[in-house]
Amino acid sequence: MIEVSKKAGDMIKDFMTNRHGPTTVRILLQSC
């Protein structure tokens, strides 16, 4: 669970810095 949280945190940081927008959010929601 902790590893998944870390990965999710990294993905969120990447998506915020790259500003991919709603597309990345949808991918994150679908993977959950």
mmCIF entry with sequence, helices, sheets and N, C-alpha, C, O atoms, coordinates in Angstrom:
data_MODEL
# 
_entry.id   MODEL 
# 
_entity.id                         1 
_entity.type                       polymer 
_entity.pdbx_number_of_molecules   1 
# 
_entity_poly.entity_id                      1 
_entity_poly.type                           'polypeptide(L)' 
_entity_poly.nstd_linkage                   no 
_entity_poly.nstd_monomer                   no 
_entity_poly.pdbx_seq_one_letter_code       MIEVSKKAGDMIKDFMTNRHGPTTVRILLQSC 
_entity_poly.pdbx_seq_one_letter_code_can   MIEVSKKAGDMIKDFMTNRHGPTTVRILLQSC 
_entity_poly.pdbx_strand_id                 A 
# 
loop_
_entity_poly_seq.entity_id 
_entity_poly_seq.num 
_entity_poly_seq.mon_id 
_entity_poly_seq.hetero 
1 1  MET n 
1 2  ILE n 
1 3  GLU n 
1 4  VAL n 
1 5  SER n 
1 6  LYS n 
1 7  LYS n 
1 8  ALA n 
1 9  GLY n 
1 10 ASP n 
1 11 MET n 
1 12 ILE n 
1 13 LYS n 
1 14 ASP n 
1 15 PHE n 
1 16 MET n 
1 17 THR n 
1 18 ASN n 
1 19 ARG n 
1 20 HIS n 
1 21 GLY n 
1 22 PRO n 
1 23 THR n 
1 24 THR n 
1 25 VAL n 
1 26 ARG n 
1 27 ILE n 
1 28 LEU n 
1 29 LEU n 
1 30 GLN n 
1 31 SER n 
1 32 CYS n 
# 
_struct_asym.id          A 
_struct_asym.entity_id   1 
# 
loop_
_struct_conf.conf_type_id 
_struct_conf.id 
_struct_conf.pdbx_PDB_helix_id 
_struct_conf.beg_label_comp_id 
_struct_conf.beg_label_asym_id 
_struct_conf.beg_label_seq_id 
_struct_conf.pdbx_beg_PDB_ins_code 
_struct_conf.end_label_comp_id 
_struct_conf.end_label_asym_id 
_struct_conf.end_label_seq_id 
_struct_conf.pdbx_end_PDB_ins_code 
_struct_conf.beg_auth_comp_id 
_struct_conf.beg_auth_asym_id 
_struct_conf.beg_auth_seq_id 
_struct_conf.end_auth_comp_id 
_struct_conf.end_auth_asym_id 
_struct_conf.end_auth_seq_id 
_struct_conf.pdbx_PDB_helix_class 
_struct_conf.details 
_struct_conf.pdbx_PDB_helix_length 
HELX_P HELX_P1 AA1 ILE A 2  ? ASN A 18 ? ILE A 2  ASN A 18 1 ? 17 
HELX_P HELX_P2 AA2 PRO A 22 ? SER A 31 ? PRO A 22 SER A 31 1 ? 10 
# 
_struct_conf_type.id          HELX_P 
_struct_conf_type.criteria    ? 
_struct_conf_type.reference   ? 
# 
loop_
_atom_site.group_PDB 
_atom_site.id 
_atom_site.type_symbol 
_atom_site.label_atom_id 
_atom_site.label_alt_id 
_atom_site.label_comp_id 
_atom_site.label_asym_id 
_atom_site.label_entity_id 
_atom_site.label_seq_id 
_atom_site.pdbx_PDB_ins_code 
_atom_site.Cartn_x 
_atom_site.Cartn_y 
_atom_site.Cartn_z 
_atom_site.occupancy 
_atom_site.B_iso_or_equiv 
_atom_site.pdbx_formal_charge 
_atom_site.auth_seq_id 
_atom_site.auth_comp_id 
_atom_site.auth_asym_id 
_atom_site.auth_atom_id 
_atom_site.pdbx_PDB_model_num 
ATOM 1   N N  . MET A 1 1  ? 0.844  -1.203 0.000   1.00 0.00 ? 1  MET A N  1 
ATOM 2   C CA . MET A 1 1  ? 0.000  0.000  0.000   1.00 0.00 ? 1  MET A CA 1 
ATOM 3   C C  . MET A 1 1  ? 0.881  1.255  0.000   1.00 0.00 ? 1  MET A C  1 
ATOM 4   O O  . MET A 1 1  ? 0.602  2.219  -0.713  1.00 0.00 ? 1  MET A O  1 
ATOM 5   N N  . ILE A 1 2  ? 1.940  1.231  0.804   1.00 0.00 ? 2  ILE A N  1 
ATOM 6   C CA . ILE A 1 2  ? 2.826  2.394  0.884   1.00 0.00 ? 2  ILE A CA 1 
ATOM 7   C C  . ILE A 1 2  ? 3.497  2.635  -0.466  1.00 0.00 ? 2  ILE A C  1 
ATOM 8   O O  . ILE A 1 2  ? 3.620  3.775  -0.915  1.00 0.00 ? 2  ILE A O  1 
ATOM 9   N N  . GLU A 1 3  ? 3.931  1.541  -1.111  1.00 0.00 ? 3  GLU A N  1 
ATOM 10  C CA . GLU A 1 3  ? 4.597  1.689  -2.406  1.00 0.00 ? 3  GLU A CA 1 
ATOM 11  C C  . GLU A 1 3  ? 3.642  2.310  -3.421  1.00 0.00 ? 3  GLU A C  1 
ATOM 12  O O  . GLU A 1 3  ? 4.034  3.173  -4.206  1.00 0.00 ? 3  GLU A O  1 
ATOM 13  N N  . VAL A 1 4  ? 2.391  1.867  -3.399  1.00 0.00 ? 4  VAL A N  1 
ATOM 14  C CA . VAL A 1 4  ? 1.401  2.413  -4.331  1.00 0.00 ? 4  VAL A CA 1 
ATOM 15  C C  . VAL A 1 4  ? 1.202  3.903  -4.074  1.00 0.00 ? 4  VAL A C  1 
ATOM 16  O O  . VAL A 1 4  ? 1.089  4.693  -5.011  1.00 0.00 ? 4  VAL A O  1 
ATOM 17  N N  . SER A 1 5  ? 1.161  4.280  -2.798  1.00 0.00 ? 5  SER A N  1 
ATOM 18  C CA . SER A 1 5  ? 0.967  5.691  -2.453  1.00 0.00 ? 5  SER A CA 1 
ATOM 19  C C  . SER A 1 5  ? 2.139  6.519  -2.969  1.00 0.00 ? 5  SER A C  1 
ATOM 20  O O  . SER A 1 5  ? 1.946  7.615  -3.495  1.00 0.00 ? 5  SER A O  1 
ATOM 21  N N  . LYS A 1 6  ? 3.353  5.994  -2.819  1.00 0.00 ? 6  LYS A N  1 
ATOM 22  C CA . LYS A 1 6  ? 4.534  6.713  -3.296  1.00 0.00 ? 6  LYS A CA 1 
ATOM 23  C C  . LYS A 1 6  ? 4.467  6.879  -4.804  1.00 0.00 ? 6  LYS A C  1 
ATOM 24  O O  . LYS A 1 6  ? 4.747  7.957  -5.328  1.00 0.00 ? 6  LYS A O  1 
ATOM 25  N N  . LYS A 1 7  ? 4.095  5.807  -5.507  1.00 0.00 ? 7  LYS A N  1 
ATOM 26  C CA . LYS A 1 7  ? 3.993  5.879  -6.969  1.00 0.00 ? 7  LYS A CA 1 
ATOM 27  C C  . LYS A 1 7  ? 2.939  6.899  -7.367  1.00 0.00 ? 7  LYS A C  1 
ATOM 28  O O  . LYS A 1 7  ? 3.153  7.699  -8.278  1.00 0.00 ? 7  LYS A O  1 
ATOM 29  N N  . ALA A 1 8  ? 1.807  6.869  -6.686  1.00 0.00 ? 8  ALA A N  1 
ATOM 30  C CA . ALA A 1 8  ? 0.727  7.817  -6.993  1.00 0.00 ? 8  ALA A CA 1 
ATOM 31  C C  . ALA A 1 8  ? 1.213  9.247  -6.756  1.00 0.00 ? 8  ALA A C  1 
ATOM 32  O O  . ALA A 1 8  ? 0.927  10.146 -7.547  1.00 0.00 ? 8  ALA A O  1 
ATOM 33  N N  . GLY A 1 9  ? 1.941  9.448  -5.671  1.00 0.00 ? 9  GLY A N  1 
ATOM 34  C CA . GLY A 1 9  ? 2.471  10.778 -5.365  1.00 0.00 ? 9  GLY A CA 1 
ATOM 35  C C  . GLY A 1 9  ? 3.413  11.253 -6.456  1.00 0.00 ? 9  GLY A C  1 
ATOM 36  O O  . GLY A 1 9  ? 3.356  12.411 -6.870  1.00 0.00 ? 9  GLY A O  1 
ATOM 37  N N  . ASP A 1 10 ? 4.290  10.355 -6.926  1.00 0.00 ? 10 ASP A N  1 
ATOM 38  C CA . ASP A 1 10 ? 5.224  10.714 -7.994  1.00 0.00 ? 10 ASP A CA 1 
ATOM 39  C C  . ASP A 1 10 ? 4.460  11.064 -9.263  1.00 0.00 ? 10 ASP A C  1 
ATOM 40  O O  . ASP A 1 10 ? 4.798  12.028 -9.949  1.00 0.00 ? 10 ASP A O  1 
ATOM 41  N N  . MET A 1 11 ? 3.427  10.279 -9.577  1.00 0.00 ? 11 MET A N  1 
ATOM 42  C CA . MET A 1 11 ? 2.641  10.525 -10.789 1.00 0.00 ? 11 MET A CA 1 
ATOM 43  C C  . MET A 1 11 ? 1.932  11.872 -10.691 1.00 0.00 ? 11 MET A C  1 
ATOM 44  O O  . MET A 1 11 ? 1.858  12.619 -11.667 1.00 0.00 ? 11 MET A O  1 
ATOM 45  N N  . ILE A 1 12 ? 1.410  12.171 -9.500  1.00 0.00 ? 12 ILE A N  1 
ATOM 46  C CA . ILE A 1 12 ? 0.720  13.455 -9.304  1.00 0.00 ? 12 ILE A CA 1 
ATOM 47  C C  . ILE A 1 12 ? 1.709  14.607 -9.480  1.00 0.00 ? 12 ILE A C  1 
ATOM 48  O O  . ILE A 1 12 ? 1.388  15.617 -10.105 1.00 0.00 ? 12 ILE A O  1 
ATOM 49  N N  . LYS A 1 13 ? 2.907  14.450 -8.927  1.00 0.00 ? 13 LYS A N  1 
ATOM 50  C CA . LYS A 1 13 ? 3.924  15.502 -9.059  1.00 0.00 ? 13 LYS A CA 1 
ATOM 51  C C  . LYS A 1 13 ? 4.271  15.695 -10.531 1.00 0.00 ? 13 LYS A C  1 
ATOM 52  O O  . LYS A 1 13 ? 4.357  16.825 -11.011 1.00 0.00 ? 13 LYS A O  1 
ATOM 53  N N  . ASP A 1 14 ? 4.473  14.578 -11.251 1.00 0.00 ? 14 ASP A N  1 
ATOM 54  C CA . ASP A 1 14 ? 4.818  14.665 -12.671 1.00 0.00 ? 14 ASP A CA 1 
ATOM 55  C C  . ASP A 1 14 ? 3.705  15.354 -13.449 1.00 0.00 ? 14 ASP A C  1 
ATOM 56  O O  . ASP A 1 14 ? 3.971  16.204 -14.299 1.00 0.00 ? 14 ASP A O  1 
ATOM 57  N N  . PHE A 1 15 ? 2.451  14.986 -13.157 1.00 0.00 ? 15 PHE A N  1 
ATOM 58  C CA . PHE A 1 15 ? 1.321  15.551 -13.905 1.00 0.00 ? 15 PHE A CA 1 
ATOM 59  C C  . PHE A 1 15 ? 1.151  17.038 -13.586 1.00 0.00 ? 15 PHE A C  1 
ATOM 60  O O  . PHE A 1 15 ? 0.726  17.812 -14.443 1.00 0.00 ? 15 PHE A O  1 
ATOM 61  N N  . MET A 1 16 ? 1.477  17.432 -12.368 1.00 0.00 ? 16 MET A N  1 
ATOM 62  C CA . MET A 1 16 ? 1.354  18.847 -11.991 1.00 0.00 ? 16 MET A CA 1 
ATOM 63  C C  . MET A 1 16 ? 2.463  19.665 -12.637 1.00 0.00 ? 16 MET A C  1 
ATOM 64  O O  . MET A 1 16 ? 2.228  20.783 -13.096 1.00 0.00 ? 16 MET A O  1 
ATOM 65  N N  . THR A 1 17 ? 3.672  19.109 -12.672 1.00 0.00 ? 17 THR A N  1 
ATOM 66  C CA . THR A 1 17 ? 4.795  19.849 -13.248 1.00 0.00 ? 17 THR A CA 1 
ATOM 67  C C  . THR A 1 17 ? 4.669  19.907 -14.767 1.00 0.00 ? 17 THR A C  1 
ATOM 68  O O  . THR A 1 17 ? 5.007  20.917 -15.384 1.00 0.00 ? 17 THR A O  1 
ATOM 69  N N  . ASN A 1 18 ? 4.184  18.830 -15.363 1.00 0.00 ? 18 ASN A N  1 
ATOM 70  C CA . ASN A 1 18 ? 4.051  18.782 -16.823 1.00 0.00 ? 18 ASN A CA 1 
ATOM 71  C C  . ASN A 1 18 ? 2.739  19.401 -17.287 1.00 0.00 ? 18 ASN A C  1 
ATOM 72  O O  . ASN A 1 18 ? 2.581  19.744 -18.459 1.00 0.00 ? 18 ASN A O  1 
ATOM 73  N N  . ARG A 1 19 ? 1.799  19.541 -16.354 1.00 0.00 ? 19 ARG A N  1 
ATOM 74  C CA . ARG A 1 19 ? 0.499  20.147 -16.671 1.00 0.00 ? 19 ARG A CA 1 
ATOM 75  C C  . ARG A 1 19 ? -0.191 19.394 -17.795 1.00 0.00 ? 19 ARG A C  1 
ATOM 76  O O  . ARG A 1 19 ? -0.615 19.996 -18.782 1.00 0.00 ? 19 ARG A O  1 
ATOM 77  N N  . HIS A 1 20 ? -0.305 18.080 -17.651 1.00 0.00 ? 20 HIS A N  1 
ATOM 78  C CA . HIS A 1 20 ? -1.004 17.289 -18.666 1.00 0.00 ? 20 HIS A CA 1 
ATOM 79  C C  . HIS A 1 20 ? -2.493 17.585 -18.614 1.00 0.00 ? 20 HIS A C  1 
ATOM 80  O O  . HIS A 1 20 ? -3.174 17.526 -19.638 1.00 0.00 ? 20 HIS A O  1 
ATOM 81  N N  . GLY A 1 21 ? -3.004 17.901 -17.430 1.00 0.00 ? 21 GLY A N  1 
ATOM 82  C CA . GLY A 1 21 ? -4.408 18.259 -17.316 1.00 0.00 ? 21 GLY A CA 1 
ATOM 83  C C  . GLY A 1 21 ? -5.312 17.079 -17.018 1.00 0.00 ? 21 GLY A C  1 
ATOM 84  O O  . GLY A 1 21 ? -4.853 16.056 -16.508 1.00 0.00 ? 21 GLY A O  1 
ATOM 85  N N  . PRO A 1 22 ? -6.601 17.213 -17.333 1.00 0.00 ? 22 PRO A N  1 
ATOM 86  C CA . PRO A 1 22 ? -7.632 16.216 -17.027 1.00 0.00 ? 22 PRO A CA 1 
ATOM 87  C C  . PRO A 1 22 ? -7.291 14.827 -17.546 1.00 0.00 ? 22 PRO A C  1 
ATOM 88  O O  . PRO A 1 22 ? -7.707 13.833 -16.951 1.00 0.00 ? 22 PRO A O  1 
ATOM 89  N N  . THR A 1 23 ? -6.541 14.736 -18.648 1.00 0.00 ? 23 THR A N  1 
ATOM 90  C CA . THR A 1 23 ? -6.221 13.425 -19.219 1.00 0.00 ? 23 THR A CA 1 
ATOM 91  C C  . THR A 1 23 ? -5.488 12.570 -18.195 1.00 0.00 ? 23 THR A C  1 
ATOM 92  O O  . THR A 1 23 ? -5.834 11.405 -17.998 1.00 0.00 ? 23 THR A O  1 
ATOM 93  N N  . THR A 1 24 ? -4.477 13.139 -17.542 1.00 0.00 ? 24 THR A N  1 
ATOM 94  C CA . THR A 1 24 ? -3.716 12.388 -16.542 1.00 0.00 ? 24 THR A CA 1 
ATOM 95  C C  . THR A 1 24 ? -4.611 12.025 -15.368 1.00 0.00 ? 24 THR A C  1 
ATOM 96  O O  . THR A 1 24 ? -4.509 10.927 -14.820 1.00 0.00 ? 24 THR A O  1 
ATOM 97  N N  . VAL A 1 25 ? -5.483 12.943 -14.983 1.00 0.00 ? 25 VAL A N  1 
ATOM 98  C CA . VAL A 1 25 ? -6.392 12.686 -13.861 1.00 0.00 ? 25 VAL A CA 1 
ATOM 99  C C  . VAL A 1 25 ? -7.274 11.491 -14.183 1.00 0.00 ? 25 VAL A C  1 
ATOM 100 O O  . VAL A 1 25 ? -7.500 10.635 -13.329 1.00 0.00 ? 25 VAL A O  1 
ATOM 101 N N  . ARG A 1 26 ? -7.772 11.430 -15.415 1.00 0.00 ? 26 ARG A N  1 
ATOM 102 C CA . ARG A 1 26 ? -8.634 10.315 -15.818 1.00 0.00 ? 26 ARG A CA 1 
ATOM 103 C C  . ARG A 1 26 ? -7.855 9.013  -15.748 1.00 0.00 ? 26 ARG A C  1 
ATOM 104 O O  . ARG A 1 26 ? -8.382 7.999  -15.291 1.00 0.00 ? 26 ARG A O  1 
ATOM 105 N N  . ILE A 1 27 ? -6.595 9.031  -16.199 1.00 0.00 ? 27 ILE A N  1 
ATOM 106 C CA . ILE A 1 27 ? -5.766 7.819  -16.179 1.00 0.00 ? 27 ILE A CA 1 
ATOM 107 C C  . ILE A 1 27 ? -5.574 7.362  -14.733 1.00 0.00 ? 27 ILE A C  1 
ATOM 108 O O  . ILE A 1 27 ? -5.667 6.171  -14.437 1.00 0.00 ? 27 ILE A O  1 
ATOM 109 N N  . LEU A 1 28 ? -5.306 8.312  -13.833 1.00 0.00 ? 28 LEU A N  1 
ATOM 110 C CA . LEU A 1 28 ? -5.102 7.961  -12.425 1.00 0.00 ? 28 LEU A CA 1 
ATOM 111 C C  . LEU A 1 28 ? -6.372 7.361  -11.844 1.00 0.00 ? 28 LEU A C  1 
ATOM 112 O O  . LEU A 1 28 ? -6.316 6.378  -11.105 1.00 0.00 ? 28 LEU A O  1 
ATOM 113 N N  . LEU A 1 29 ? -7.520 7.950  -12.178 1.00 0.00 ? 29 LEU A N  1 
ATOM 114 C CA . LEU A 1 29 ? -8.786 7.445  -11.644 1.00 0.00 ? 29 LEU A CA 1 
ATOM 115 C C  . LEU A 1 29 ? -9.066 6.053  -12.184 1.00 0.00 ? 29 LEU A C  1 
ATOM 116 O O  . LEU A 1 29 ? -9.581 5.199  -11.463 1.00 0.00 ? 29 LEU A O  1 
ATOM 117 N N  . GLN A 1 30 ? -8.731 5.818  -13.450 1.00 0.00 ? 30 GLN A N  1 
ATOM 118 C CA . GLN A 1 30 ? -9.000 4.517  -14.060 1.00 0.00 ? 30 GLN A CA 1 
ATOM 119 C C  . GLN A 1 30 ? -8.087 3.454  -13.464 1.00 0.00 ? 30 GLN A C  1 
ATOM 120 O O  . GLN A 1 30 ? -8.510 2.315  -13.271 1.00 0.00 ? 30 GLN A O  1 
ATOM 121 N N  . SER A 1 31 ? -6.824 3.818  -13.166 1.00 0.00 ? 31 SER A N  1 
ATOM 122 C CA . SER A 1 31 ? -5.908 2.810  -12.616 1.00 0.00 ? 31 SER A CA 1 
ATOM 123 C C  . SER A 1 31 ? -6.329 2.430  -11.210 1.00 0.00 ? 31 SER A C  1 
ATOM 124 O O  . SER A 1 31 ? -6.033 1.326  -10.753 1.00 0.00 ? 31 SER A O  1 
ATOM 125 N N  . CYS A 1 32 ? -7.017 3.329  -10.514 1.00 0.00 ? 32 CYS A N  1 
ATOM 126 C CA . CYS A 1 32 ? -7.504 2.996  -9.173  1.00 0.00 ? 32 CYS A CA 1 
ATOM 127 C C  . CYS A 1 32 ? -8.731 2.125  -9.326  1.00 0.00 ? 32 CYS A C  1 
ATOM 128 O O  . CYS A 1 32 ? -9.324 1.713  -8.329  1.00 0.00 ? 32 CYS A O  1 
# 
